[in-house]
């Protein structure tokens, strides 16, 4: 069986792990095994965090749209149903931005939704 020494590959791998772990507390930033475990754990949390971020933003947009809808005298669900019936296909991110920054345009959207509800 051939002999394998793994010199540069092993060193590069360990160096990469320790660079990712820089700033961690005590041995987690100094020793390879502890750093490897800490980095893997951190990457796992980062992965789930990226998924949770999408969930959090969607709920924030819904809250903003709902608040603007209530102010305009329509419920959130009727507003979205009316927009769909009127043929306006806007996602929640855009609707929340309009609700937050442009009250007049949002009022027009509400009127379109009410008209769409009457049609449907």
Protein Blocks (a to p, Z undefined) as FASTA:
>chain_A
ZZdeklmmmmmmmmmmmmmmgoiahjllmbmklmmmmmmmmmmmmmmmmmmmmmmmmmmm
mmmmmmmmmmnopafklmmmmmmmnopacdfklmmmmmmmmmmlmmmmmmmmmmmmmmZZ
